[in-house]
C-alpha cells in the first residue's frame, strides 16, 4: 500500500511537470512574434497561471 502511494505521487509529479512545461512553452511561443506585444499575451499568462495553480491544487492539496 505504501508502495502504491509512492508510485501515485511520482506519477502526479511527472504528469504535472510535463503539463506545466507544455503550458509554459505554449505561452512563451506567443511572445516570439514581433507583431504580438506583451499586453496581447498578458491574458494568456494569467490563464496559464490559474490553470497551473488549479492543477497543482487538485493533484496535491485537495483531499479526496
N, CA, C and O atoms as a MOPAC input file, in Angstrom:
PM7 MOZYME 1SCF
protein

 N      0.82400 1    -1.19500 1     0.00000 1
 C      0.00000 1     0.00000 1     0.00000 1
 C      0.86500 1     1.25300 1     0.00000 1
 O      0.57000 1     2.21000 1    -0.71600 1
 N      1.91600 1     1.25600 1     0.78700 1
 C      2.81300 1     2.41800 1     0.81500 1
 C      3.53800 1     2.56200 1    -0.51400 1
 O      3.82900 1     3.67200 1    -0.95900 1
 N      3.82600 1     1.42400 1    -1.14300 1
 C      4.49800 1     1.46100 1    -2.43600 1
 C      3.59100 1     2.06600 1    -3.51000 1
 O      4.05500 1     2.79500 1    -4.38700 1
 N      2.30300 1     1.75900 1    -3.43300 1
 C      1.33800 1     2.30400 1    -4.38700 1
 C      1.20000 1     3.80700 1    -4.20000 1
 O      1.09700 1     4.54700 1    -5.17900 1
 N      1.19600 1     4.26500 1    -2.95400 1
 C      1.09800 1     5.69100 1    -2.68500 1
 C      2.31100 1     6.43900 1    -3.21600 1
 O      2.17500 1     7.53500 1    -3.76100 1
 N      3.51200 1     5.85000 1    -3.06000 1
 C      4.72000 1     6.48200 1    -3.59900 1
 C      4.65500 1     6.55500 1    -5.12300 1
 O      5.04000 1     7.56100 1    -5.71900 1
 N      4.16700 1     5.48600 1    -5.74900 1
 C      4.05400 1     5.47000 1    -7.20000 1
 C      3.02900 1     6.49000 1    -7.68100 1
 O      3.24700 1     7.16100 1    -8.68900 1
 N      1.91200 1     6.61000 1    -6.96300 1
 C      0.91100 1     7.61400 1    -7.32100 1
 C      1.46800 1     9.02400 1    -7.21900 1
 O      1.21600 1     9.85500 1    -8.09200 1
 N      2.22200 1     9.30200 1    -6.16600 1
 C      2.81300 1    10.62700 1    -6.00500 1
 C      3.83200 1    10.89800 1    -7.10400 1
 O      3.90200 1    12.00500 1    -7.63700 1
 N      4.62300 1     9.87800 1    -7.44000 1
 C      5.61000 1    10.03000 1    -8.50700 1
 C      4.93500 1    10.33200 1    -9.84400 1
 O      5.38100 1    11.21300 1   -10.57900 1
 N      3.86400 1     9.60600 1   -10.16100 1
 C      3.17300 1     9.84900 1   -11.42700 1
 C      2.49100 1    11.21400 1   -11.43900 1
 O      2.40700 1    11.85000 1   -12.48900 1
 N      2.00400 1    11.67200 1   -10.28900 1
 C      1.43800 1    13.02400 1   -10.22000 1
 C      2.50200 1    14.07000 1   -10.48800 1
 O      2.26000 1    15.03100 1   -11.21900 1
 N      3.68700 1    13.89100 1    -9.89800 1
 C      4.77000 1    14.85500 1   -10.10000 1
 C      5.20000 1    14.87900 1   -11.56200 1
 O      5.37500 1    15.95100 1   -12.14200 1
 N      5.37000 1    13.70800 1   -12.15600 1
 C      5.79100 1    13.63700 1   -13.55700 1
 C      4.71800 1    14.23100 1   -14.46800 1
 O      5.03200 1    15.01100 1   -15.36700 1
 N      3.47000 1    13.87300 1   -14.24500 1
 C      2.38900 1    14.38200 1   -15.07400 1
 C      2.22300 1    15.88400 1   -14.97600 1
 O      2.04100 1    16.56200 1   -15.98700 1
 N      2.28500 1    16.40900 1   -13.75500 1
 C      2.15800 1    17.85400 1   -13.57600 1
 C      3.33300 1    18.59400 1   -14.19400 1
 O      3.14600 1    19.65100 1   -14.79600 1
 N      4.53900 1    18.05800 1   -14.05600 1
 C      5.70600 1    18.75000 1   -14.61900 1
 C      5.66300 1    18.75700 1   -16.14500 1
 O      6.04000 1    19.75200 1   -16.76400 1
 N      5.21000 1    17.66900 1   -16.75700 1
 C      5.08100 1    17.65300 1   -18.21800 1
 C      4.01400 1    18.63800 1   -18.67400 1
 O      4.22300 1    19.36900 1   -19.64200 1
 N      2.88000 1    18.66800 1   -17.99400 1
 C      1.80200 1    19.58500 1   -18.36300 1
 C      2.21600 1    21.03900 1   -18.15400 1
 O      1.89000 1    21.89600 1   -18.97400 1
 N      2.92900 1    21.32600 1   -17.06900 1
 C      3.39700 1    22.69400 1   -16.80900 1
 C      4.41100 1    23.11600 1   -17.87100 1
 O      4.36000 1    24.24700 1   -18.35400 1
 N      5.32800 1    22.22400 1   -18.23800 1
 C      6.29700 1    22.54400 1   -19.28400 1
 C      5.59500 1    22.83300 1   -20.60900 1
 O      5.98400 1    23.75100 1   -21.33200 1
 N      4.56800 1    22.05400 1   -20.92500 1
 C      3.81800 1    22.28500 1   -22.15500 1
 C      3.10700 1    23.63700 1   -22.12400 1
 O      3.16200 1    24.39000 1   -23.09600 1
 N      2.44500 1    23.94600 1   -21.01700 1
 C      1.70500 1    25.20800 1   -20.93100 1
 C      2.63000 1    26.41900 1   -20.97700 1
 O      2.31400 1    27.41700 1   -21.62500 1
 N      3.76500 1    26.34000 1   -20.29900 1
 C      4.71400 1    27.45300 1   -20.32200 1
 C      5.30500 1    27.61100 1   -21.71900 1
 O      5.47100 1    28.73000 1   -22.20300 1
 N      5.62100 1    26.49600 1   -22.36100 1
 C      6.12600 1    26.56700 1   -23.72900 1
 C      5.10400 1    27.14500 1   -24.68000 1
 O      5.45100 1    27.92400 1   -25.56700 1
 N      3.85900 1    26.77600 1   -24.50900 1
 C      2.78300 1    27.30400 1   -25.34700 1
 C      2.62400 1    28.81100 1   -25.15600 1
 O      2.43600 1    29.54700 1   -26.12500 1
 N      2.69800 1    29.26200 1   -23.92100 1
 C      2.53500 1    30.69100 1   -23.65100 1
 C      3.74200 1    31.49300 1   -24.13100 1
 O      3.57700 1    32.61900 1   -24.60200 1
 N      4.94000 1    30.94600 1   -24.02400 1
 C      6.12000 1    31.71600 1   -24.42500 1
 C      6.30300 1    31.75900 1   -25.93200 1
 O      6.96300 1    32.67000 1   -26.43000 1
 N      5.74700 1    30.81300 1   -26.68000 1
 C      5.86900 1    30.88800 1   -28.13300 1
 C      5.06500 1    32.04800 1   -28.69900 1
 O      5.36200 1    32.52400 1   -29.79400 1
 N      4.05700 1    32.50800 1   -27.97700 1
 C      3.28800 1    33.65900 1   -28.45200 1
 C      4.10500 1    34.95000 1   -28.40600 1
 O      3.87300 1    35.85300 1   -29.21000 1
 N      5.04600 1    35.04800 1   -27.48800 1
 C      5.81600 1    36.28400 1   -27.35700 1
 C      6.97100 1    36.34500 1   -28.34500 1
 O      7.64600 1    37.37200 1   -28.42200 1
 N      7.22100 1    35.29000 1   -29.09800 1
 C      8.31500 1    35.28700 1   -30.08000 1
 C      7.99300 1    36.14500 1   -31.29500 1
 O      8.90700 1    36.64300 1   -31.95200 1
 N      6.73400 1    36.32600 1   -31.60200 1
 C      6.34400 1    37.09700 1   -32.76800 1
 C      6.52600 1    38.58500 1   -32.49700 1
 O      6.24600 1    39.06800 1   -31.40000 1
 N      6.99600 1    39.29900 1   -33.50300 1
 C      7.19200 1    40.74200 1   -33.35000 1
 C      5.87000 1    41.49800 1   -33.40100 1
 O      5.77600 1    42.62300 1   -32.90900 1
 N      4.85200 1    40.88700 1   -33.99200 1
 C      3.56600 1    41.57600 1   -34.13800 1
 C      2.71000 1    41.47200 1   -32.87800 1
 O      1.73400 1    42.20900 1   -32.73400 1
 N      3.05700 1    40.58200 1   -31.98100 1
 C      2.28000 1    40.38800 1   -30.75800 1
 C      3.04900 1    41.01300 1   -29.60100 1
 O      4.19100 1    40.63600 1   -29.33700 1
 N      2.43600 1    41.95900 1   -28.91800 1
 C      3.06900 1    42.61600 1   -27.78100 1
 C      2.77700 1    41.89500 1   -26.48100 1
 O      2.00700 1    40.93600 1   -26.43500 1
 N      3.41800 1    42.38400 1   -25.41700 1
 C      3.24100 1    41.75200 1   -24.10600 1
 C      1.81800 1    41.91200 1   -23.60300 1
 O      1.28100 1    41.00500 1   -22.96800 1
 N      1.20000 1    43.05400 1   -23.87900 1
 C     -0.16900 1    43.26500 1   -23.39500 1
 C     -1.16200 1    42.35200 1   -24.10300 1
 O     -2.22100 1    42.04600 1   -23.55600 1
 N     -0.83000 1    41.91500 1   -25.31400 1
 C     -1.70500 1    40.97800 1   -26.01100 1
 C     -1.63100 1    39.58500 1   -25.39300 1
 O     -2.60500 1    38.83400 1   -25.41500 1
 N     -0.47300 1    39.25200 1   -24.84700 1
 C     -0.25200 1    37.91100 1   -24.30700 1
 C     -0.54700 1    37.84800 1   -22.81500 1
 O     -0.61500 1    36.75400 1   -22.25500 1
 N     -0.72100 1    38.97200 1   -22.16700 1
 C     -0.95100 1    39.01000 1   -20.72200 1
 C     -2.15100 1    38.16200 1   -20.28000 1
 O     -2.03700 1    37.45000 1   -19.28200 1
 N     -3.29800 1    38.20400 1   -20.97900 1
 C     -4.39500 1    37.31800 1   -20.55900 1
 C     -4.03700 1    35.83200 1   -20.65400 1
 O     -4.50800 1    35.02400 1   -19.85400 1
 N     -3.20900 1    35.48100 1   -21.62800 1
 C     -2.78200 1    34.09400 1   -21.76000 1
 C     -1.93400 1    33.69400 1   -20.56100 1
 O     -2.11000 1    32.60800 1   -20.00800 1
 N     -1.00700 1    34.57200 1   -20.15400 1
 C     -0.17700 1    34.27900 1   -18.98100 1
 C     -1.02800 1    34.13900 1   -17.72200 1
 O     -0.76400 1    33.27400 1   -16.88700 1
 N     -2.04400 1    34.98400 1   -17.58200 1
 C     -2.91800 1    34.92200 1   -16.40800 1
 C     -3.68300 1    33.59700 1   -16.40000 1
 O     -3.77900 1    32.93700 1   -15.36600 1
 N     -4.22500 1    33.21500 1   -17.55300 1
 C     -4.95400 1    31.94400 1   -17.62200 1
 C     -4.03900 1    30.75400 1   -17.38100 1
 O     -4.42500 1    29.80800 1   -16.69300 1
 N     -2.83400 1    30.78500 1   -17.93500 1
 C     -1.88700 1    29.68400 1   -17.72200 1
 C     -1.51200 1    29.57900 1   -16.24200 1
 O     -1.39200 1    28.47700 1   -15.70700 1
 N     -1.33000 1    30.71200 1   -15.59200 1
 C     -1.02700 1    30.70200 1   -14.16000 1
 C     -2.16200 1    30.10000 1   -13.34800 1
 O     -1.92900 1    29.31900 1   -12.42500 1
 N     -3.39600 1    30.46700 1   -13.69400 1
 C     -4.55200 1    29.90700 1   -12.99400 1
 C     -4.67700 1    28.40300 1   -13.23900 1
 O     -4.97300 1    27.63800 1   -12.32100 1
 N     -4.45000 1    27.99300 1   -14.47400 1
 C     -4.54500 1    26.56800 1   -14.79800 1
 C     -3.48600 1    25.77800 1   -14.04400 1
 O     -3.77700 1    24.70700 1   -13.51100 1
 N     -2.26700 1    26.28800 1   -13.99100 1
 C     -1.19000 1    25.59600 1   -13.27900 1
 C     -1.50400 1    25.51000 1   -11.78800 1
 O     -1.30400 1    24.46400 1   -11.17100 1
 N     -1.99200 1    26.59600 1   -11.21100 1
 C     -2.34800 1    26.57400 1    -9.78300 1
 C     -3.47300 1    25.58300 1    -9.50300 1
 O     -3.41800 1    24.84900 1    -8.51600 1
 N     -4.49200 1    25.55500 1   -10.36200 1
 C     -5.59600 1    24.62300 1   -10.16500 1
 C     -5.13700 1    23.17500 1   -10.32100 1
 O     -5.59700 1    22.29300 1    -9.59600 1
 N     -4.23400 1    22.93400 1   -11.26400 1
 C     -3.74000 1    21.57600 1   -11.47400 1
 C     -2.93700 1    21.09500 1   -10.27200 1
 O     -3.09700 1    19.95600 1    -9.83400 1
 N     -2.08100 1    21.95100 1    -9.74000 1
 C     -1.28400 1    21.58300 1    -8.56200 1
 C     -2.19500 1    21.39000 1    -7.35000 1
 O     -1.98700 1    20.47000 1    -6.55900 1
 N     -3.20300 1    22.25400 1    -7.20000 1
 C     -4.13400 1    22.11800 1    -6.07900 1
 C     -4.88000 1    20.79000 1    -6.14200 1
 O     -5.01900 1    20.09400 1    -5.13600 1
 N     -5.36000 1    20.44600 1    -7.34100 1
 C     -6.12900 1    19.21200 1    -7.46900 1
 C     -5.25400 1    17.97400 1    -7.29000 1
 O     -5.70900 1    16.96500 1    -6.75100 1
 N     -4.00900 1    18.04500 1    -7.73600 1
 C     -3.15200 1    16.86900 1    -7.67700 1
 C     -2.57000 1    16.63300 1    -6.29100 1
 O     -2.40700 1    15.48500 1    -5.87900 1
 N     -2.25200 1    17.70300 1    -5.56200 1
 C     -1.50200 1    17.52000 1    -4.30900 1
 C     -2.21300 1    17.99400 1    -3.05800 1
 O     -2.04000 1    17.39500 1    -1.99700 1
 N     -3.00300 1    19.04300 1    -3.14500 1
 C     -3.53900 1    19.66400 1    -1.93000 1
 C     -4.93800 1    19.16500 1    -1.60200 1
 O     -5.25200 1    18.92000 1    -0.43700 1
 N     -5.77700 1    19.01200 1    -2.61500 1
 C     -7.16300 1    18.64400 1    -2.39300 1
 C     -7.27400 1    17.25000 1    -1.76400 1
 O     -6.65800 1    16.29200 1    -2.23300 1
 N     -8.06500 1    17.15700 1    -0.70400 1
 C     -8.32100 1    15.86800 1    -0.04900 1
 C     -9.51500 1    15.21000 1    -0.73900 1
 O    -10.52000 1    15.85600 1    -1.03400 1
 N     -9.37500 1    13.92300 1    -0.98500 1
 C    -10.43000 1    13.22400 1    -1.73200 1
 C    -11.47600 1    12.64000 1    -0.80700 1
 O    -12.43300 1    12.02000 1    -1.27100 1

